Amino acid sequence: MNATAPTSDVRQHILDVAHPLMLRKGFTAVGLSEILAAAQVPKGSFYHYFGSKEAFGEAMLDAYFAGYLARVDVLLAAPGTAAQALLRFFDDWLDSQTGDEAQSRCLAVKLGAEVSDLSESMRMALARGTRSVAERLMRCVEACKADGSLPAETDAPMLALTLYQSWFGASLLAKISRDRAPLDIAMASTRQQLGLPKHT
C-alpha cells in the first residue's frame, strides 16, 4: 500500500480488503494481524483510522450499507411497475446468495447474529442499515398501491417488513442448511404476496 496515499483511500482500502475476510470467516475469527497483512498496513496506521477493532467493525458495516443502499435505490428505480421493482430487488437478493461466488454476500446476514451480542455499536450499525432497507421497501409498497399493482388496502409497512424479514431469515437458513430451498420458498411466497405469476 502506498504510504503517501490519501487518508480516505487508505481507510477505504483497509475496509475493502477486510470485507471478503469477514464474509468468509466472520468478525471474531478474523484477527487484526490478518487484516493488517492483507491490507499491507502497519498496526499504527490501522489505529490511526480506527480506534479499535470494534470501531473498525462499525465502520465496515456503515460502508457496506452505504454501498448496498445505493444498489437498492437503483433496483427500485428501474422502469416498470412498483411490484416489478420489488421483485427485481428480491431477484437480485436471490442471485447474490445462490451464485457461483455466494459466500453470503450479505454482510448483515453473515455478522448479524454474531456481533449483535458482542458489540453495541456494531448492533446499532446493523439496526440503522436494516431499518434503511426496510424503509425503502415500505416506500416501494406504497408506490405499488399508488400505481395499482397492489390493492389500495394493502398494509405497506406490514408487507414490506414481512417480506424483508422472510428473506433475511431465509438467507440465514440457507447458510445453515447449505441449501437454496429456503430462498426459493421466500421467492415463491413473495410472488404470491405481490400477485405475480410463479414463474417469469
N, C-alpha and C positions, 0 to 999 in steps of 0.2 A: 504494500500500500504506500503510495506517495506521501512522504512526510509533509510536503508542502500543500497538500490538497486542502481545500476549504473545509472548515469545521463541519458544516452541514453535510458535505459529501462524505466525510469520514464517518460521521454519526450514522448516516443512512447506509453506508457500506456495511457497518457492523450489524445493523438491523437486517439488511438483505441477506448477509451471509448466515446469520443465525436462524433465519426463518425456516429453511428446509431442515436444519438440525432439530428444531423444535417439533416440526411436523413428523419427523421420523421417530424421535425418542422421547418427546415430552419435555417439560420445563425442568423438572428436578433432575432428570438423568443427564442433562447436558451441563457439564461443568464450565466454569468461567475459563479455565485453561483451554478447553476445546473451542470455545468461541474465539478466544484470542488467537489461537493457532490458525483457525480457519480464516479469520479476518486479517491476520498478519499485522496486528497492532499490539503494542506493549500494554501491560496492565495499567500503567499510569494514564495512558490515553483513554482506555475504557472508562476509568473513574473520572476522567475529565468530562466525558459526555453523559455518564450515568452514575449517580451516587451509590448505587448498589445493584445487585443482580435483580432485585425486586423492582427497582425503578426502571431498569432495562426491560423487564418483562412488561411493565405497564406501557412503556414507550412502544414496544414491539406490537402490542395489541392495538394501541391507538393508531399506529401506522398501518397495520393490517386492515382495520375497519375503514380508515380513510380511503384506501385503495378499493376495498370491497364495495363501499357505498357508492363510489364513483361508477363502478361497474353496474351496480343495481340501477342507478339512475339512467344509464344508457339502455339497459334491457327494458326498463319500464316505459321509456320514452319512444321506443321504436314504433313504426306505423302499425295500425290495426286497432281492434277494439281493446278496451282495458282488460277484458278477460284473456285475450290473446297475449297481452303484455305480461299478465300474471303467469300464464302458462310458460311463456318464454323464460321467465325468471326461474321457475322450477325445473324446466328442461335443462337450463344451464347448471343448476344445482346437481341434478342427476348426472349430467356428463362429468362434472368435476369430481364426483365421488366414485364413479364407475369406469373412468377412462383408463388408458394404459399406465398413466402416471399417478393413479389415485393413491395417495398416501394420507387420506383425509386432508385435502387441501383447505378445508375449513378450519382455520386455526382456533376458532371459538369452540368447535366440536372437540378438537384434539385436547385443548387445555382446560375447557370449562370445568369439568368435574375435578380435575387435578388441582387447579390453583384457587378455586373459589374458597376453600377452607384453609388455604396456605397463606394467601395474601389478600388483605382487604383492598389495597389499591388496585391489584390486578382484577379482583372480583368487580370492582366499580368500573374498570375499563371495559370488561365484558358486558356489564349491565348497560353502560352507555351505548356500546356498539350494537348489541342485540336490540335494544329499545329503538335505536335509529332505523334498523332494518324493518322492525315491526311497524313503525310509524309510516314508512314508505309503502308498505303493503296495505296498510289501512287506507291511505290516500288513493291507492290504485283500486281498492274495492269500492270506495266512494265513487271513483270515476266509472267503474263498472255499472253502478246504479244510475249514474247520470247518462251514460250512453245506451242504456237499455240492455247491456249484456248480462246483467244480473237483476233480479226483481228489486223494485224500489224499497220493499220492506226488509231487505237483507240487513242484518246487523253487521255493519262493516268492521268495527273493532273485534267482535267475536269471531267472525270468519277469518280475518287476517291473522289473529293470534292462534286460532285453531290450526290453520294451515302451517304457519311458521313453527309452532311447537311440534306439530306432527312430523315435519321434515327434519327438525333438529333431533328429535328422538329417534326417527328412522335412521339418520346418519350414524348415531351412536350404536344402535342395534346392529346396523350393517357391519360396523367395525368389530363388534363383539362376536358376531356370527361368521364374519368373513364371507358374507353372502349378500348380494344386492337385493334379495327379496323384500326386505323392509322398505327400501326405496321405491321399488316397483309398486308395492301396496300403497305407499304415500302418493305416488303419481296417479294411480287408479282412483283413489279417494279424492284427490284434487280435481281431476277431470269431472268426476261426478258432482262435486260441490259447485263447480263452475258451470255445470250444464253443458259440458263439451263431450264430444264422442270419445269412446275408449281408446281409439286409435286415430293417429293423424292420417 
